[in-house]
């Protein structure tokens, strides 16, 4: 019999069994992906087939999607009136509602509106997820724990993509039906979480104000470049599949299904590997691989090769765990929540203007979009090499073969 949920927040270390903070983070990751993965699967086909979007409109829509991410720093002010765990639940509810109603507004402006609602939930959830993960998971096992969280999210992706892959043609489903079911599933899981899990304490009491520190500059720079790189994949690699190579909904679902399998199998191992080889080595592997992938994207003419590149590109996302664990090691514990919001804003500075701007470049030369992405990966590689072997507070940056701390504040 499940014990009653305590009204007083529990210390994270006091929770045992399946009602632990790690399990809560894992289930929340699954709840998020049930709706977001379905939305992402259908998004390009919905835009092209139902709304006749070109690169210009898809760029505008994706820029709108990133505005809430740019404003993620405002989460620190919301935390003045509610706890982080509560905000995570509320954010997942916003995500579910935004996805559920998408198909009932089949116009450009309707799609822009529902995208914004969905994105508010998604980005606030991701901000809280990052903050709570870094506070609840011990530094020694954080990378491995985050790998497990990603794996559960990947499993939920598999469920979403697999159902769409099998049912889209079989039952001749409509976009509105799939969006509705996906959004409602997330809302059901959120309801379960509220009932079944206790409230957990955050770690060290968090500062309820914006935090910007000089010694975090490398983390900020890596985060900014990560946001720019992500747009090349999330906006234009997927659009390439549909516009140039004619992938249908069930084919996109099959591609995403393969992504989910790869992530589910690799993410826990990647988390463990980061713990062994360190953040600098892990991120170096990611960025060298991305340079090769983006350069190949620019000249690919074969649909199968393009799909393979898409899977490889997606697999690199799990290595981004290394950026989070790097920050966890160098940060003041009280900075984690406010810095999570600031980091999401920094991550989305490029995200707000790249989709719309690059959408115009796409109309002239799709190859140029991916070659610029390769250049971004080169910049990220240089930054990654500045991470020290033993990152910690006072030892944040490595220069020219020696470790040097940034000026303390």
KOLSE-628567 format. One record per residue: x, y, z of N, C-alpha, C in turn; residue in one letter. Coordinates in steps of 0.1 Angstrom, whole numbers, padded with zeros to 4 digits, always signed. Layout:
N
XYZXYZXYZa
...
//
This chain:
409
+0008-0012+0000+0000+0000+0000+0009+0012+0000x
+0006+0022-0009+0014+0034-0010+0012+0043+0003x
+0022+0047+0009+0021+0056+0021+0015+0069+0017x
+0009+0076+0027+0003+0089+0023+0013+0099+0020x
+0010+0108+0011+0019+0119+0008+0020+0129+0019x
+0032+0132+0024+0034+0141+0034+0032+0155+0029x
+0026+0164+0038+0024+0178+0034+0036+0186+0035x
+0046+0182+0044+0058+0189+0046+0068+0185+0036x
+0076+0194+0029+0086+0190+0020+0096+0180+0026x
+0100+0170+0019+0109+0160+0024+0123+0164+0019x
+0134+0161+0027+0147+0162+0022+0149+0152+0011x
+0156+0155-0001+0157+0146-0012+0163+0132-0007x
+0173+0133+0002+0180+0121+0006+0171+0112+0014x
+0161+0117+0020+0152+0109+0029+0142+0101+0021x
+0140+0104+0008+0130+0096+0000+0137+0083-0004x
+0129+0072-0003+0134+0059-0007+0124+0052-0016x
+0128+0042-0022+0119+0034-0031+0116+0042-0044x
+0104+0039-0049+0101+0045-0062+0096+0059-0061x
+0093+0064-0049+0089+0078-0047+0101+0087-0044x
+0111+0085-0052+0124+0093-0049+0124+0105-0059x
+0133+0115-0056+0134+0126-0065+0139+0122-0079x
+0148+0112-0080+0152+0108-0093+0141+0102-0101x
+0133+0094-0095+0121+0088-0101+0111+0098-0106x
+0109+0108-0098+0100+0119-0101+0106+0127-0114x
+0118+0129-0114+0124+0136-0125+0123+0127-0138x
+0125+0115-0136+0123+0105-0148+0109+0105-0153x
+0099+0104-0144+0085+0104-0149+0081+0117-0155x
+0086+0129-0149+0083+0142-0155+0089+0143-0169x
+0101+0137-0171+0107+0137-0185+0099+0129-0194x
+0093+0118-0190+0084+0110-0198+0072+0117-0202x
+0066+0124-0191+0053+0132-0194+0055+0143-0204x
+0067+0150-0203+0070+0160-0212+0071+0155-0227x
+0078+0144-0228+0080+0138-0242+0067+0132-0248x
+0058+0128-0240+0046+0122-0246+0039+0132-0255x
+0038+0144-0251+0032+0155-0259+0042+0162-0268x
+0053+0165-0263+0063+0173-0271+0068+0165-0283x
+0070+0152-0281+0075+0143-0292+0065+0142-0303x
+0052+0140-0299+0042+0139-0309+0040+0153-0316x
+0041+0164-0309+0040+0177-0316+0052+0179-0325x
+0064+0175-0321+0075+0176-0330+0075+0167-0342x
+0069+0155-0340+0068+0146-0351+0059+0152-0362x
+0048+0158-0358+0037+0163-0367+0040+0177-0372x
+0048+0184-0365+0049+0199-0367+0052+0202-0381x
+0063+0197-0387+0067+0200-0401+0057+0196-0411x
+0051+0184-0409+0041+0179-0419+0028+0188-0418x
+0024+0191-0405+0013+0200-0403+0015+0213-0410x
+0027+0219-0408+0030+0232-0414+0030+0232-0429x
+0036+0221-0435+0037+0220-0450+0024+0216-0456x
+0018+0205-0451+0006+0199-0457-0007+0206-0454x
-0009+0211-0442-0021+0218-0438-0021+0233-0440x
-0009+0239-0438-0008+0254-0438+0001+0259-0449x
+0006+0250-0457+0014+0254-0469+0026+0264-0465x
+0033+0261-0454+0044+0269-0449+0056+0267-0459x
+0063+0278-0460+0076+0278-0467+0087+0280-0456x
+0100+0281-0460+0110+0283-0451+0108+0296-0443x
+0102+0306-0449+0099+0319-0443+0090+0317-0431x
+0078+0311-0433+0068+0309-0423+0073+0299-0412x
+0081+0289-0416+0085+0280-0405+0096+0286-0397x
+0104+0295-0403+0113+0303-0395+0106+0312-0385x
+0096+0319-0389+0088+0327-0380+0082+0319-0369x
+0076+0308-0372+0070+0300-0362+0080+0294-0352x
+0092+0291-0357+0102+0286-0348+0108+0297-0339x
+0109+0309-0344+0113+0320-0336+0103+0323-0325x
+0090+0322-0328+0080+0324-0318+0081+0313-0308x
+0084+0301-0312+0086+0290-0302+0097+0292-0293x
+0107+0300-0297+0119+0302-0288+0117+0314-0279x
+0107+0323-0281+0106+0335-0273+0104+0331-0258x
+0096+0321-0254+0095+0318-0240+0109+0313-0235x
+0117+0306-0243+0130+0302-0238+0139+0314-0235x
+0138+0324-0244+0145+0337-0242+0141+0344-0229x
+0128+0342-0225+0123+0348-0213+0123+0339-0201x
+0130+0328-0202+0131+0318-0191+0136+0324-0178x
+0144+0335-0179+0149+0341-0167+0138+0346-0157x
+0126+0348-0163+0115+0353-0155+0110+0342-0145x
+0115+0330-0147+0111+0319-0138+0115+0322-0124x
+0126+0329-0122+0131+0332-0109+0121+0341-0101x
+0113+0349-0108+0103+0358-0102+0091+0350-0099x
+0087+0340-0107+0076+0331-0104+0079+0323-0091x
+0092+0320-0089+0095+0312-0077+0093+0320-0064x
+0091+0333-0066+0087+0341-0054+0074+0337-0048x
+0065+0331-0056+0051+0328-0052+0049+0313-0052x
+0058+0305-0058+0055+0290-0057+0069+0283-0057x
+0069+0270-0053+0081+0262-0053+0084+0257-0067x
+0097+0253-0068+0102+0248-0081+0094+0236-0086x
+0091+0226-0077+0084+0214-0081+0070+0218-0085x
+0063+0227-0079+0050+0231-0083+0051+0238-0097x
+0061+0246-0099+0062+0253-0112+0065+0243-0123x
+0072+0232-0120+0074+0222-0130+0061+0215-0134x
+0053+0212-0124+0040+0206-0127+0031+0215-0135x
+0031+0228-0131+0023+0238-0139+0028+0239-0153x
+0041+0239-0155+0046+0240-0168+0043+0228-0177x
+0043+0216-0171+0039+0205-0179+0024+0206-0183x
+0016+0211-0174+0002+0213-0178+0000+0223-0189x
+0008+0234-0189+0007+0243-0200+0011+0236-0213x
+0022+0228-0213+0027+0221-0224+0016+0212-0230x
+0009+0204-0221-0001+0195-0225-0013+0202-0232x
-0017+0213-0226-0029+0221-0231-0025+0227-0245x
-0013+0233-0246-0009+0238-0259-0008+0228-0270x
-0003+0216-0267-0003+0206-0278-0017+0201-0281x
-0025+0199-0270-0039+0193-0272-0047+0202-0282x
-0046+0215-0281-0055+0223-0289-0049+0227-0303x
-0037+0223-0306-0030+0228-0318-0038+0225-0331x
-0043+0213-0332-0051+0209-0344-0064+0216-0346x
-0069+0223-0336-0081+0230-0337-0080+0245-0341x
-0068+0249-0344-0065+0262-0349-0056+0261-0362x
-0062+0256-0373-0054+0253-0385-0051+0265-0394x
-0046+0275-0388-0042+0287-0396-0028+0291-0392x
-0022+0300-0399-0008+0304-0396-0008+0310-0382x
-0017+0320-0380-0018+0327-0367-0022+0318-0355x
-0031+0308-0358-0035+0298-0348-0023+0289-0344x
-0015+0285-0354-0003+0277-0352+0007+0285-0344x
+0009+0298-0347+0018+0306-0339+0013+0307-0325x
+0000+0309-0322-0005+0310-0309-0003+0298-0301x
-0007+0286-0306-0006+0274-0299+0008+0270-0297x
+0017+0273-0306+0031+0271-0305+0036+0279-0292x
+0032+0291-0291+0037+0299-0280+0032+0294-0266x
+0019+0289-0266+0014+0283-0253+0022+0271-0250x
+0024+0262-0259+0031+0250-0257+0045+0253-0253x
+0051+0263-0259+0065+0266-0256+0067+0272-0242x
+0058+0280-0237+0059+0285-0224+0060+0273-0214x
+0051+0263-0216+0052+0252-0207+0065+0244-0208x
+0069+0242-0221+0081+0234-0223+0093+0241-0217x
+0095+0254-0219+0107+0260-0215+0108+0263-0200x
+0096+0266-0194+0096+0267-0179+0099+0253-0173x
+0093+0243-0179+0096+0229-0174+0111+0226-0175x
+0117+0229-0186+0131+0225-0188+0140+0233-0179x
+0136+0246-0176+0143+0254-0166+0143+0247-0152x
+0131+0243-0148+0129+0237-0135+0136+0223-0135x
+0135+0216-0145+0141+0203-0146+0156+0204-0144x
+0162+0213-0151+0177+0215-0149+0180+0219-0135x
+0173+0228-0130+0176+0233-0116+0174+0222-0106x
+0163+0215-0106+0160+0204-0097+0170+0193-0098x
+0174+0189-0111+0183+0179-0113+0196+0182-0106x
+0201+0194-0108+0214+0198-0102+0213+0199-0087x
+0201+0202-0081+0200+0203-0067+0198+0189-0060x
+0190+0181-0067+0186+0168-0060+0196+0157-0063x
+0203+0157-0074+0212+0146-0077+0226+0149-0071x
+0233+0140-0064+0246+0142-0059+0256+0144-0070x
+0266+0152-0068+0276+0155-0079+0283+0143-0084x
+0285+0133-0075+0293+0121-0079+0285+0113-0089x
+0272+0113-0088+0263+0105-0097+0254+0113-0106x
+0256+0126-0107+0246+0135-0114+0246+0131-0129x
+0258+0129-0135+0258+0126-0149+0251+0113-0152x
+0253+0103-0144+0246+0090-0146+0231+0092-0144x
+0227+0099-0134+0213+0102-0131+0207+0109-0143x
+0213+0119-0148+0208+0127-0159+0207+0118-0172x
+0216+0109-0173+0215+0099-0184+0203+0090-0183x
+0199+0086-0171+0187+0078-0169+0175+0087-0172x
+0175+0099-0168+0164+0108-0171+0162+0110-0186x
+0173+0112-0193+0172+0113-0208+0167+0100-0214x
+0171+0088-0208+0167+0075-0213+0152+0073-0212x
+0146+0078-0200+0132+0076-0199+0124+0086-0208x
+0130+0098-0210+0124+0107-0220+0124+0100-0234x
+0135+0094-0237+0136+0087-0250+0126+0076-0251x
+0124+0068-0240+0114+0058-0241+0100+0063-0243x
+0097+0075-0237+0084+0081-0240+0083+0086-0254x
+0094+0090-0260+0094+0094-0274+0091+0081-0282x
+0097+0070-0278+0094+0058-0286+0079+0054-0286x
+0073+0056-0274+0059+0054-0273+0051+0063-0283x
+0054+0076-0282+0047+0085-0291+0050+0083-0306x
+0062+0081-0309+0066+0079-0323+0061+0066-0328x
+0062+0055-0320+0057+0042-0324+0042+0042-0326x
+0035+0048-0318+0020+0048-0320+0016+0056-0332x
+0023+0067-0335+0021+0075-0347+0025+0067-0359x
+0036+0060-0359+0041+0052-0370+0031+0041-0374x
+0026+0034-0364+0017+0023-0366+0003+0028-0370x
-0002+0038-0362-0016+0042-0363-0019+0052-0374x
-0010+0060-0379-0013+0071-0388-0020+0066-0400x
-0014+0057-0407-0020+0052-0419-0031+0041-0416x
-0028+0033-0406-0038+0023-0403-0052+0028-0400x
-0053+0038-0392-0065+0044-0388-0069+0057-0394x
-0060+0061-0404-0062+0074-0411-0065+0085-0401x
-0056+0087-0392-0057+0097-0382-0056+0111-0387x
-0062+0121-0380-0060+0135-0384-0050+0141-0375x
-0045+0153-0379-0035+0160-0371-0042+0164-0358x
-0054+0169-0358-0061+0173-0346-0063+0162-0336x
-0066+0150-0341-0068+0139-0331-0055+0135-0324x
-0044+0134-0332-0031+0131-0325-0026+0141-0316x
-0027+0154-0320-0024+0165-0310-0032+0164-0297x
-0045+0161-0299-0053+0161-0287-0050+0149-0278x
-0048+0138-0283-0044+0126-0275-0031+0128-0268x
-0021+0133-0275-0008+0135-0269-0008+0145-0258x
-0015+0156-0260-0016+0166-0249-0023+0161-0237x
-0034+0153-0239-0042+0148-0228-0034+0137-0220x
-0025+0130-0227-0017+0120-0220-0007+0127-0210x
-0002+0138-0214+0007+0145-0205-0001+0150-0193x
-0013+0155-0195-0021+0160-0184-0025+0149-0174x
-0027+0137-0179-0030+0126-0171-0018+0122-0162x
-0006+0122-0168+0006+0119-0160+0009+0130-0149x
+0007+0142-0153+0009+0153-0143-0001+0151-0131x
-0013+0148-0134-0022+0145-0123-0018+0134-0114x
-0012+0123-0120-0007+0112-0112+0005+0117-0103x
+0014+0125-0109+0025+0130-0101+0021+0138-0089x
+0011+0146-0091+0006+0155-0080+0001+0146-0069x
-0006+0136-0072-0013+0127-0062-0003+0118-0056x
+0007+0112-0064+0015+0101-0059+0028+0105-0052x
+0033+0117-0055+0047+0120-0050+0046+0131-0040x
+0055+0131-0030+0055+0141-0020+0062+0153-0026x
+0061+0164-0019+0069+0176-0022+0083+0174-0016x
+0093+0177-0024+0107+0175-0020+0113+0189-0018x
+0122+0190-0008+0129+0203-0006+0139+0205-0017x
+0141+0217-0021+0153+0220-0029+0165+0218-0021x
+0177+0220-0027+0189+0218-0020+0192+0230-0011x
+0203+0237-0013+0206+0249-0006+0195+0259-0010x
+0189+0267-0001+0179+0278-0005+0184+0286-0016x
+0176+0288-0026+0180+0294-0039+0178+0309-0038x
+0187+0317-0044+0185+0331-0045+0174+0334-0055x
+0165+0343-0050+0153+0347-0058+0156+0360-0066x
+0167+0360-0072+0171+0372-0081+0180+0367-0092x
+0181+0375-0102+0190+0371-0113+0204+0371-0109x
+0212+0361-0113+0226+0359-0110+0234+0358-0122x
+0243+0368-0124+0253+0367-0135+0267+0369-0128x
+0276+0359-0130+0289+0360-0124+0300+0359-0135x
+0311+0366-0133+0322+0366-0143+0328+0352-0144x
+0328+0345-0132+0335+0332-0133+0327+0321-0140x
+0314+0324-0143+0306+0315-0151+0307+0317-0166x
+0316+0326-0170+0315+0331-0184+0316+0320-0194x
+0325+0310-0191+0327+0299-0201+0314+0290-0202x
+0307+0288-0191+0294+0281-0191+0284+0289-0199x
+0284+0302-0197+0275+0311-0205+0278+0310-0220x
+0291+0310-0224+0295+0310-0238+0291+0296-0244x
+0294+0285-0237+0290+0272-0242+0275+0271-0244x
+0268+0277-0234+0253+0276-0235+0248+0284-0247x
+0253+0296-0249+0249+0304-0261+0252+0297-0274x
+0263+0291-0275+0267+0284-0288+0258+0271-0289x
+0255+0265-0278+0247+0253-0278+0233+0256-0283x
+0227+0268-0279+0214+0272-0284+0215+0275-0299x
+0225+0281-0304+0226+0284-0318+0227+0271-0326x
+0236+0261-0321+0237+0249-0328+0224+0241-0329x
+0217+0242-0317+0204+0234-0316+0194+0238-0327x
+0194+0251-0330+0184+0256-0340+0187+0250-0354x
+0199+0248-0357+0202+0242-0370+0196+0228-0371x
+0197+0220-0360+0191+0207-0360+0176+0207-0359x
+0171+0214-0349+0156+0213-0346+0148+0220-0357x
+0153+0230-0363+0144+0237-0373+0147+0232-0387x
+0160+0232-0391+0163+0231-0405+0166+0216-0409x
+0172+0208-0400+0174+0194-0404+0161+0187-0405x
+0151+0189-0396+0138+0183-0398+0131+0188-0410x
+0132+0201-0412+0125+0207-0424+0131+0201-0437x
+0144+0199-0437+0150+0193-0449+0144+0179-0452x
+0141+0171-0442+0136+0158-0444+0122+0159-0452x
+0114+0169-0448+0101+0170-0453+0101+0177-0467x
+0108+0189-0467+0107+0197-0479+0115+0191-0491x
+0128+0187-0488+0136+0182-0499+0134+0168-0502x
+0133+0159-0492+0132+0145-0494+0118+0139-0493x
+0108+0147-0490+0094+0143-0490+0090+0133-0480x
+0097+0133-0468+0093+0123-0457+0078+0126-0453x
+0070+0115-0453+0056+0116-0448+0056+0115-0433x
+0044+0117-0427+0043+0117-0413+0048+0104-0407x
+0044+0092-0412+0048+0080-0407+0063+0077-0409x
+0068+0083-0419+0083+0081-0422+0091+0090-0412x
+0086+0102-0409+0092+0110-0399+0091+0104-0385x
+0080+0097-0383+0078+0090-0370+0088+0079-0369x
+0090+0072-0380+0100+0061-0380+0114+0066-0377x
+0117+0077-0383+0130+0083-0381+0132+0087-0366x
+0122+0094-0361+0122+0098-0347+0122+0085-0337x
+0115+0075-0342+0115+0062-0334+0129+0057-0333x
+0137+0057-0344+0151+0053-0343+0159+0062-0334x
+0156+0075-0335+0163+0084-0326+0161+0080-0311x
+0148+0077-0308+0145+0074-0294+0152+0061-0290x
+0152+0051-0298+0159+0038-0295+0174+0041-0292x
+0180+0049-0301+0195+0052-0299+0197+0060-0286x
+0188+0070-0283+0190+0078-0271+0187+0069-0258x
+0177+0061-0259+0174+0053-0247+0185+0043-0244x
+0192+0038-0254+0203+0028-0252+0216+0036-0248x
+0218+0047-0254+0231+0054-0253+0232+0063-0241x
+0221+0070-0238+0221+0081-0228+0227+0077-0215x
+0222+0066-0209+0228+0062-0196+0243+0059-0197x
+0247+0053-0208+0261+0050-0210+0269+0063-0212x
+0263+0073-0219+0270+0086-0221+0272+0093-0208x
+0261+0092-0199+0262+0098-0186+0274+0092-0178x
+0275+0079-0178+0285+0072-0171+0299+0076-0177x
+0300+0077-0190+0312+0080-0197+0317+0094-0194x
+0308+0103-0193+0312+0117-0189+0318+0117-0175x
+0312+0109-0166+0318+0108-0153+0332+0103-0153x
+0335+0094-0163+0349+0088-0163+0359+0097-0171x
+0355+0103-0182+0365+0110-0191+0365+0125-0189x
+0354+0130-0182+0354+0144-0179+0347+0152-0190x
+0343+0164-0186+0334+0172-0195+0342+0177-0207x
+0355+0181-0206+0362+0186-0218+0363+0176-0229x
+0366+0164-0226+0368+0153-0236+0354+0150-0242x
+0344+0149-0234+0331+0146-0239+0326+0156-0249x
+0327+0169-0245+0322+0179-0254+0331+0181-0267x
+0344+0177-0266+0352+0177-0277+0347+0167-0288x
+0344+0155-0283+0339+0145-0292+0326+0150-0299x
+0317+0156-0291+0305+0161-0297+0307+0171-0308x
+0315+0181-0305+0317+0192-0315+0325+0188-0327x
+0334+0179-0326+0341+0173-0338+0331+0166-0346x
+0323+0158-0340+0313+0150-0347+0303+0160-0354x
+0299+0170-0347+0289+0180-0353+0295+0187-0366x
+0308+0190-0365+0314+0197-0377+0312+0188-0389x
+0315+0175-0387+0314+0165-0398+0299+0164-0403x
+0290+0163-0393+0276+0161-0397+0270+0173-0404x
+0273+0185-0399+0267+0197-0406+0273+0199-0419x
+0286+0196-0421+0292+0198-0434+0286+0188-0444x
+0283+0176-0439+0277+0166-0448+0262+0169-0452x
+0255+0175-0442+0241+0180-0444+0241+0189-0456x
+0251+0198-0457+0251+0208-0467+0251+0203-0481x
+0256+0191-0483+0258+0185-0497+0250+0172-0499x
+0243+0168-0489+0236+0155-0490+0225+0155-0501x
+0224+0145-0509+0214+0144-0520+0206+0131-0518x
+0210+0122-0509+0203+0109-0507+0195+0109-0495x
+0182+0105-0496+0173+0106-0485+0177+0097-0473x
+0183+0085-0477+0187+0076-0466+0199+0081-0458x
+0208+0087-0465+0220+0093-0459+0215+0105-0450x
+0206+0113-0455+0201+0124-0447+0194+0119-0434x
+0187+0108-0435+0181+0103-0423+0191+0097-0414x
+0202+0091-0419+0213+0086-0410+0219+0098-0403x
+0222+0109-0410+0228+0121-0404+0219+0126-0393x
+0206+0126-0395+0196+0131-0385+0197+0123-0372x
+0198+0110-0373+0199+0101-0362+0213+0104-0354x
+0224+0105-0362+0237+0107-0356+0237+0121-0349x
+0231+0131-0356+0230+0145-0350+0223+0144-0337x
+0211+0138-0337+0203+0137-0325+0210+0130-0313x
+0218+0120-0316+0225+0112-0306+0235+0121-0298x
+0241+0131-0305+0250+0140-0298+0244+0148-0287x
+0231+0150-0287+0224+0159-0277+0226+0154-0263x
+0227+0140-0261+0229+0135-0248+0242+0140-0242x
+0252+0143-0250+0265+0147-0244+0264+0161-0238x
+0253+0168-0241+0251+0181-0235+0250+0180-0220x
+0248+0168-0214+0248+0166-0200+0261+0172-0194x
+0272+0171-0202+0285+0176-0197+0285+0191-0194x
+0277+0199-0201+0277+0213-0198+0270+0215-0184x
+0260+0207-0181+0253+0209-0169+0261+0204-0157x
+0268+0193-0159+0277+0188-0148+0289+0197-0146x
+0294+0203-0156+0305+0213-0155+0300+0225-0146x
+0288+0230-0149+0283+0241-0141+0280+0236-0127x
+0275+0224-0125+0273+0219-0111+0285+0219-0103x
+0297+0216-0109+0309+0215-0102+0315+0229-0099x
+0313+0239-0107+0319+0252-0105+0310+0262-0097x
+0297+0258-0096+0288+0268-0091+0287+0269-0076x
+0283+0280-0071+0278+0282-0057+0264+0275-0057x
+0262+0265-0048+0249+0258-0048+0236+0267-0048x
+0237+0279-0042+0226+0288-0041+0223+0295-0054x
+0232+0293-0064+0230+0300-0077+0223+0291-0087x
+0220+0278-0084+0216+0269-0094+0203+0273-0100x
+0192+0276-0092+0179+0279-0098+0180+0292-0106x
+0185+0304-0100+0185+0316-0109+0194+0314-0121x
+0205+0307-0120+0213+0305-0132+0207+0296-0142x
+0199+0287-0138+0191+0278-0148+0183+0287-0157x
+0176+0297-0151+0168+0306-0159+0176+0315-0168x
+0187+0320-0162+0196+0329-0170+0202+0321-0182x
+0206+0308-0179+0212+0300-0189+0202+0297-0200x
+0189+0295-0197+0180+0292-0208+0178+0305-0216x
+0178+0317-0210+0177+0329-0217+0189+0330-0227x
+0201+0328-0221+0213+0329-0230+0212+0319-0241x
+0208+0307-0238+0206+0296-0248+0197+0300-0259x
+0187+0309-0256+0177+0313-0266+0179+0326-0272x
+0190+0333-0269+0193+0346-0276+0194+0343-0291x
+0203+0334-0294+0204+0330-0308+0191+0324-0314x
+0184+0316-0305+0173+0309-0310+0161+0318-0314x
+0161+0330-0309+0150+0339-0313+0152+0344-0327x
+0164+0347-0331+0166+0353-0344+0171+0344-0355x
+0178+0332-0351+0183+0323-0361+0172+0317-0370x
+0161+0312-0364+0151+0306-0373+0146+0315-0384x
+0142+0327-0380+0137+0336-0390+0147+0341-0400x
+0159+0344-0394+0170+0349-0403+0175+0338-0412x
+0177+0327-0407+0182+0316-0415+0171+0310-0424x
+0159+0312-0420+0148+0309-0430+0149+0316-0443x
+0153+0329-0442+0155+0337-0454+0167+0332-0462x
+0178+0328-0454+0190+0322-0461+0186+0309-0468x
+0177+0302-0461+0173+0289-0467+0167+0290-0481x
+0159+0301-0483+0153+0303-0495+0163+0305-0507x
+0175+0310-0503+0186+0312-0513+0195+0300-0514x
+0199+0295-0502+0209+0283-0502+0207+0275-0489x
+0200+0264-0489+0200+0255-0478+0213+0251-0473x
+0223+0249-0483+0236+0244-0479+0243+0254-0470x
+0241+0267-0473+0247+0278-0465+0243+0277-0450x
+0231+0273-0448+0226+0272-0434+0234+0262-0426x
+0237+0250-0432+0244+0240-0425+0259+0243-0425x
+0264+0249-0434+0279+0253-0433+0281+0263-0422x
+0271+0272-0420+0272+0282-0409+0272+0274-0396x
+0263+0264-0396+0262+0255-0384+0275+0248-0381x
+0282+0244-0391+0296+0238-0389+0305+0248-0383x
+0304+0260-0388+0312+0271-0382+0309+0273-0367x
+0296+0272-0363+0293+0273-0349+0299+0262-0341x
+0299+0250-0347+0304+0239-0339+0319+0241-0337x
+0326+0247-0347+0341+0250-0345+0343+0259-0333x
+0334+0270-0332+0336+0279-0321+0333+0271-0308x
+0323+0263-0308+0320+0255-0295+0332+0246-0292x
+0339+0240-0302+0350+0232-0299+0361+0239-0292x
+0364+0251-0297+0374+0260-0290+0371+0262-0276x
+0358+0266-0273+0354+0268-0260+0355+0256-0251x
+0351+0245-0256+0351+0232-0248+0365+0229-0244x
+0375+0232-0252+0389+0229-0248+0394+0238-0236x
+0386+0248-0232+0390+0256-0221+0385+0251-0208x
+0377+0240-0208+0373+0234-0195+0384+0227-0189x
+0387+0229-0176+0398+0223-0169+0396+0208-0167x
+0406+0201-0163+0405+0186-0160+0397+0184-0147x
+0398+0193-0138+0391+0192-0125+0383+0205-0122x
+0372+0207-0129+0364+0219-0127+0358+0220-0113x
+0360+0231-0107+0354+0233-0093+0354+0249-0091x
+0348+0253-0080+0347+0267-0077+0362+0272-0075x
+0366+0282-0082+0379+0287-0082+0388+0281-0093x
+0383+0271-0100+0391+0265-0111+0381+0262-0122x
+0377+0273-0128+0366+0273-0138+0371+0272-0153x
+0383+0277-0155+0388+0278-0169+0402+0274-0170x
+0405+0268-0182+0419+0263-0184+0424+0271-0197x
+0436+0277-0195+0442+0284-0206+0456+0279-0210x
+0458+0276-0223+0471+0273-0229+0478+0262-0221x
+0471+0252-0218+0478+0240-0212+0479+0242-0197x
+0475+0253-0191+0475+0254-0177+0462+0258-0172x
+0459+0255-0159+0446+0259-0153+0447+0272-0147x
+0437+0281-0150+0437+0294-0143+0423+0297-0139x
+0421+0302-0127+0408+0305-0123+0404+0319-0128x
+0392+0321-0131+0387+0334-0134+0386+0342-0122x
+0386+0356-0123+0386+0364-0111+0374+0361-0102x
+0376+0360-0090+0365+0357-0080+0356+0369-0079x
+0344+0367-0075+0335+0378-0072+0331+0378-0057x
//
